[in-house]
Amino acid sequence: MKKIDLKRMAAKSGGEYVFGAEDTGSHACYMVYGTLAPGEKGRRIRPGKGHEEMIAAVNGSLKVSGDCSGTLAAGEAMHLVGEQACYLENTGSIEIIYIIAGGHAEHGHDH
């Protein structure tokens, strides 16, 4: 079993790490482990053409703006398709962890 230390990799990569094709050899799906420091804002989330993503807040609330808006509380998730884009902001006092699971949309995809 090959394990990836997502927390360490995200810290080395500016707060976000994509666990995907480079790690798995597959383009079928990917997962993003991300963190937002207290007061950090502007993290753009956009699946891109041919992709869909589910975003989940793990340990706290995130303010969401853009094509969708509101608050994503700990344990809640939302879904984005294609070119939909939103921005995440941590308005709290602790580092927030979020997970994004993504893959190819039903209508196909080209790499």
MDAnalysis code that builds the backbone (N, CA, C; Angstrom):
import MDAnalysis as mda
import numpy as np

u = mda.Universe.empty(333, n_residues=111, atom_resindex=np.repeat(np.arange(111), 3), trajectory=True)
u.add_TopologyAttr("name", ["N", "CA", "C"] * 111)
u.add_TopologyAttr("resid", np.arange(1, 112))
u.add_TopologyAttr("resname", ["MET", "LYS", "LYS", "ILE", "ASP", "LEU", "LYS", "ARG", "MET", "ALA", "ALA", "LYS", "SER", "GLY", "GLY", "GLU", "TYR", "VAL", "PHE", "GLY", "ALA", "GLU", "ASP", "THR", "GLY", "SER", "HIS", "ALA", "CYS", "TYR", "MET", "VAL", "TYR", "GLY", "THR", "LEU", "ALA", "PRO", "GLY", "GLU", "LYS", "GLY", "ARG", "ARG", "ILE", "ARG", "PRO", "GLY", "LYS", "GLY", "HIS", "GLU", "GLU", "MET", "ILE", "ALA", "ALA", "VAL", "ASN", "GLY", "SER", "LEU", "LYS", "VAL", "SER", "GLY", "ASP", "CYS", "SER", "GLY", "THR", "LEU", "ALA", "ALA", "GLY", "GLU", "ALA", "MET", "HIS", "LEU", "VAL", "GLY", "GLU", "GLN", "ALA", "CYS", "TYR", "LEU", "GLU", "ASN", "THR", "GLY", "SER", "ILE", "GLU", "ILE", "ILE", "TYR", "ILE", "ILE", "ALA", "GLY", "GLY", "HIS", "ALA", "GLU", "HIS", "GLY", "HIS", "ASP", "HIS"])
u.atoms.positions = np.array([
    [0.846, -1.170, 0.000],
    [0.000, 0.000, 0.000],
    [0.896, 1.240, 0.000],
    [0.652, 2.112, -0.969],
    [1.385, 3.372, -1.046],
    [0.543, 4.444, -0.366],
    [1.141, 5.152, 0.590],
    [0.430, 6.220, 1.294],
    [1.047, 7.563, 0.940],
    [0.190, 8.579, 0.898],
    [0.617, 9.951, 0.636],
    [0.267, 10.790, 1.858],
    [1.214, 11.549, 2.370],
    [0.965, 12.445, 3.500],
    [0.383, 13.748, 2.944],
    [-0.931, 13.791, 2.808],
    [-1.608, 14.929, 2.192],
    [-1.358, 16.229, 2.943],
    [-1.357, 16.163, 4.257],
    [-1.141, 17.365, 5.063],
    [0.241, 17.966, 4.791],
    [1.251, 17.131, 4.773],
    [2.623, 17.591, 4.518],
    [2.764, 18.114, 3.092],
    [2.191, 17.395, 2.130],
    [2.289, 17.810, 0.735],
    [1.574, 19.137, 0.497],
    [0.419, 19.347, 1.149],
    [-0.302, 20.618, 1.014],
    [0.525, 21.754, 1.595],
    [1.156, 21.520, 2.733],
    [1.979, 22.554, 3.358],
    [3.150, 22.945, 2.455],
    [3.731, 21.976, 1.763],
    [4.847, 22.238, 0.853],
    [4.395, 22.941, -0.420],
    [3.107, 22.808, -0.755],
    [2.586, 23.311, -2.032],
    [1.720, 24.551, -1.888],
    [1.871, 25.304, -0.817],
    [1.100, 26.532, -0.663],
    [-0.316, 26.346, -0.159],
    [-0.591, 25.232, 0.506],
    [-1.901, 25.049, 1.127],
    [-2.838, 24.104, 0.407],
    [-2.397, 23.527, -0.721],
    [-3.285, 22.628, -1.450],
    [-2.452, 21.573, -2.179],
    [-2.923, 20.321, -2.135],
    [-2.240, 19.242, -2.845],
    [-3.264, 18.417, -3.611],
    [-2.971, 18.149, -4.893],
    [-3.848, 17.326, -5.721],
    [-3.310, 15.897, -5.725],
    [-4.083, 14.999, -5.138],
    [-3.771, 13.570, -5.144],
    [-4.454, 13.013, -6.387],
    [-3.670, 12.774, -7.436],
    [-4.275, 12.383, -8.697],
    [-3.358, 11.558, -9.558],
    [-3.401, 11.831, -10.850],
    [-2.726, 11.006, -11.855],
    [-1.239, 10.793, -11.588],
    [-0.541, 11.817, -11.102],
    [0.892, 11.643, -10.831],
    [1.140, 10.617, -9.732],
    [0.182, 10.505, -8.805],
    [0.322, 9.554, -7.698],
    [-0.260, 8.186, -8.025],
    [-1.338, 8.191, -8.828],
    [-2.090, 6.955, -9.059],
    [-1.902, 6.351, -10.439],
    [-1.473, 7.161, -11.401],
    [-1.358, 6.680, -12.774],
    [-2.694, 6.651, -13.503],
    [-3.735, 7.170, -12.882],
    [-5.080, 7.151, -13.456],
    [-5.625, 8.568, -13.602],
    [-6.354, 8.801, -14.682],
    [-7.015, 10.087, -14.899],
    [-8.504, 10.010, -14.560],
    [-8.940, 8.920, -13.982],
    [-10.369, 8.726, -13.711],
    [-10.902, 9.669, -12.636],
    [-10.099, 9.922, -11.603],
    [-10.562, 10.772, -10.509],
    [-9.357, 11.382, -9.799],
    [-9.652, 12.372, -8.954],
    [-8.606, 13.019, -8.167],
    [-9.217, 13.550, -6.880],
    [-8.349, 13.860, -5.932],
    [-8.795, 14.418, -4.668],
    [-7.821, 15.527, -4.289],
    [-8.375, 16.626, -3.785],
    [-7.562, 17.756, -3.361],
    [-7.689, 17.901, -1.850],
    [-6.565, 18.028, -1.172],
    [-6.531, 18.310, 0.259],
    [-6.057, 19.747, 0.366],
    [-6.878, 20.595, 0.974],
    [-6.508, 21.997, 1.074],
    [-6.712, 22.554, 2.464],
    [-5.963, 23.613, 2.755],
    [-6.107, 24.306, 4.028],
    [-6.206, 25.806, 3.760],
    [-6.950, 26.486, 4.614],
    [-7.041, 27.941, 4.589],
    [-6.731, 28.454, 5.981],
    [-5.757, 29.333, 6.074],
    [-5.383, 29.933, 7.357],
    [-6.475, 30.903, 7.813],
    [-6.535, 31.204, 9.108],
    [-7.500, 32.198, 9.585],
    [-7.363, 33.507, 8.792],
    [-8.478, 34.007, 8.294],
    [-8.476, 35.247, 7.536],
    [-8.094, 35.103, 6.071],
    [-7.651, 33.926, 5.655],
    [-7.251, 33.733, 4.251],
    [-8.487, 33.707, 3.364],
    [-8.398, 34.383, 2.218],
    [-9.541, 34.417, 1.305],
    [-9.073, 34.370, -0.134],
    [-10.024, 34.095, -0.999],
    [-9.732, 34.129, -2.418],
    [-9.287, 32.822, -3.030],
    [-9.370, 31.697, -2.318],
    [-8.987, 30.412, -2.914],
    [-10.035, 30.051, -3.963],
    [-9.656, 30.055, -5.230],
    [-10.580, 29.810, -6.340],
    [-10.760, 28.317, -6.554],
    [-12.017, 27.910, -6.683],
    [-12.360, 26.525, -6.970],
    [-13.136, 26.514, -8.281],
    [-12.642, 25.792, -9.278],
    [-13.294, 25.705, -10.583],
    [-12.896, 24.381, -11.217],
    [-13.850, 23.471, -11.410],
    [-13.508, 22.165, -11.967],
    [-12.878, 22.223, -13.360],
    [-13.408, 23.050, -14.247],
    [-12.919, 23.128, -15.619],
    [-13.740, 22.247, -16.545],
    [-13.639, 22.537, -17.808],
    [-14.415, 21.831, -18.824],
    [-14.226, 20.315, -18.713],
    [-15.343, 19.605, -18.714],
    [-15.292, 18.149, -18.673],
    [-15.113, 17.552, -17.295],
    [-15.141, 18.384, -16.244],
    [-14.952, 17.892, -14.878],
    [-16.096, 18.322, -13.965],
    [-16.257, 17.594, -12.889],
    [-17.169, 17.949, -11.803],
    [-16.412, 17.774, -10.502],
    [-16.758, 18.593, -9.505],
    [-16.098, 18.494, -8.199],
    [-17.109, 18.624, -7.075],
    [-16.823, 17.905, -5.999],
    [-17.577, 18.016, -4.750],
    [-16.617, 18.569, -3.718],
    [-17.006, 19.656, -3.063],
    [-16.154, 20.327, -2.080],
    [-16.763, 20.131, -0.704],
    [-15.971, 19.678, 0.267],
    [-16.454, 19.461, 1.632],
    [-15.574, 20.214, 2.618],
    [-16.214, 20.930, 3.535],
    [-15.503, 21.560, 4.651],
    [-15.339, 20.492, 5.727],
    [-14.131, 20.336, 6.256],
    [-13.864, 19.255, 7.198],
    [-14.037, 19.690, 8.650],
    [-13.360, 20.752, 9.068],
    [-13.303, 21.061, 10.498],
    [-13.770, 22.463, 10.866],
    [-14.438, 23.149, 9.977],
    [-14.922, 24.494, 10.265],
    [-15.689, 25.043, 9.089],
    [-16.170, 26.269, 9.212],
    [-16.997, 26.884, 8.177],
    [-16.170, 27.709, 7.200],
    [-16.590, 27.663, 5.951],
    [-15.976, 28.458, 4.897],
    [-17.028, 29.358, 4.270],
    [-16.666, 30.600, 4.029],
    [-17.535, 31.523, 3.300],
    [-17.313, 31.248, 1.818],
    [-18.411, 31.134, 1.058],
    [-18.345, 30.825, -0.366],
    [-18.943, 31.986, -1.146],
    [-18.251, 32.428, -2.206],
    [-18.772, 33.492, -3.069],
    [-18.472, 33.125, -4.521],
    [-19.078, 33.847, -5.433],
    [-18.876, 33.587, -6.855],
    [-20.144, 33.045, -7.465],
    [-20.034, 32.006, -8.303],
    [-21.203, 31.402, -8.937],
    [-22.155, 30.785, -7.922],
    [-21.666, 30.509, -6.755],
    [-22.511, 30.050, -5.653],
    [-22.073, 30.846, -4.426],
    [-22.987, 31.044, -3.501],
    [-22.607, 31.829, -2.331],
    [-23.324, 31.319, -1.096],
    [-22.715, 31.586, 0.034],
    [-23.266, 31.156, 1.311],
    [-22.151, 30.688, 2.219],
    [-22.510, 29.816, 3.138],
    [-21.555, 29.267, 4.084],
    [-21.552, 27.752, 3.962],
    [-20.371, 27.176, 3.928],
    [-20.200, 25.735, 3.921],
    [-19.672, 25.361, 5.298],
    [-20.533, 24.766, 6.129],
    [-20.175, 24.413, 7.505],
    [-19.433, 23.078, 7.543],
    [-18.757, 22.813, 8.642],
    [-18.049, 21.539, 8.826],
    [-19.001, 20.382, 8.565],
    [-18.563, 19.463, 7.720],
    [-19.376, 18.297, 7.390],
    [-20.319, 18.513, 6.221],
    [-20.398, 19.732, 5.695],
    [-21.268, 20.008, 4.551],
    [-20.449, 20.009, 3.262],
    [-21.138, 19.712, 2.154],
    [-20.478, 19.658, 0.850],
    [-21.330, 20.348, -0.202],
    [-20.689, 20.718, -1.296],
    [-21.381, 21.310, -2.434],
    [-20.794, 20.744, -3.718],
    [-21.485, 20.955, -4.821],
    [-21.121, 20.366, -6.109],
    [-20.951, 21.463, -7.150],
    [-19.862, 21.414, -7.923],
    [-19.617, 22.346, -9.024],
    [-19.410, 21.552, -10.310],
    [-19.852, 22.152, -11.431],
    [-19.744, 21.500, -12.729],
    [-19.046, 22.431, -13.716],
    [-18.079, 21.891, -14.444],
    [-17.446, 22.596, -15.547],
    [-16.841, 23.928, -15.174],
    [-17.331, 24.986, -15.813],
    [-16.745, 26.312, -15.661],
    [-17.301, 27.097, -14.469],
    [-18.193, 26.489, -13.688],
    [-18.658, 27.175, -12.480],
    [-17.446, 27.451, -11.598],
    [-17.420, 28.641, -11.003],
    [-16.288, 29.001, -10.148],
    [-16.793, 29.643, -8.870],
    [-16.129, 29.330, -7.786],
    [-16.433, 29.995, -6.526],
    [-15.125, 30.229, -5.785],
    [-15.210, 31.054, -4.759],
    [-14.048, 31.418, -3.963],
    [-14.318, 31.043, -2.517],
    [-13.309, 30.500, -1.848],
    [-13.432, 30.107, -0.452],
    [-12.700, 31.110, 0.426],
    [-13.293, 31.384, 1.584],
    [-12.682, 32.296, 2.555],
    [-12.850, 31.717, 3.951],
    [-11.789, 31.795, 4.736],
    [-11.821, 31.373, 6.127],
    [-11.990, 32.618, 6.992],
    [-13.188, 32.811, 7.531],
    [-13.441, 33.985, 8.376],
    [-13.256, 33.662, 9.865],
    [-12.880, 32.419, 10.159],
    [-12.726, 31.998, 11.547],
    [-11.326, 32.210, 12.099],
    [-11.080, 31.626, 13.262],
    [-9.809, 31.821, 13.960],
    [-8.911, 30.581, 13.968],
    [-9.330, 29.518, 13.257],
    [-8.500, 28.307, 13.162],
    [-8.281, 27.961, 11.686],
    [-7.229, 27.203, 11.409],
    [-7.001, 26.715, 10.052],
    [-8.131, 25.765, 9.669],
    [-8.685, 25.953, 8.472],
    [-9.773, 25.108, 7.992],
    [-9.232, 24.154, 6.930],
    [-9.616, 22.899, 7.044],
    [-9.269, 21.872, 6.066],
    [-10.492, 21.644, 5.186],
    [-10.250, 21.521, 3.875],
    [-11.321, 21.157, 2.959],
    [-10.806, 20.062, 2.024],
    [-11.738, 19.286, 1.512],
    [-11.434, 18.207, 0.585],
    [-12.258, 18.424, -0.675],
    [-11.640, 18.233, -1.823],
    [-12.343, 18.288, -3.100],
    [-12.157, 16.933, -3.775],
    [-13.258, 16.297, -4.162],
    [-13.218, 15.057, -4.934],
    [-13.710, 15.392, -6.329],
    [-12.955, 15.015, -7.337],
    [-13.334, 15.366, -8.699],
    [-13.110, 14.236, -9.670],
    [-13.749, 14.402, -10.808],
    [-13.601, 13.416, -11.868],
    [-14.191, 13.946, -13.154],
    [-14.255, 13.071, -14.139],
    [-14.768, 13.459, -15.440],
    [-16.282, 13.529, -15.447],
    [-16.799, 14.546, -16.127],
    [-18.241, 14.711, -16.269],
    [-18.802, 13.649, -17.193],
    [-20.097, 13.452, -17.108],
    [-20.794, 12.441, -17.890],
    [-20.589, 12.607, -19.391],
    [-20.467, 13.838, -19.860],
    [-20.442, 14.116, -21.293],
    [-19.063, 13.965, -21.917],
    [-18.155, 13.354, -21.215],
    [-16.840, 13.116, -21.796],
    [-15.821, 14.168, -21.423],
    [-14.598, 13.910, -21.853],
    [-13.477, 14.748, -21.454],
    [-12.293, 14.438, -22.340],
    [-11.493, 15.411, -22.610],
    [-10.271, 15.221, -23.398],
    [-9.069, 15.670, -22.602],
    [-8.027, 14.859, -22.587],
    [-6.744, 15.230, -21.978],
    [-5.719, 15.341, -23.056],
])
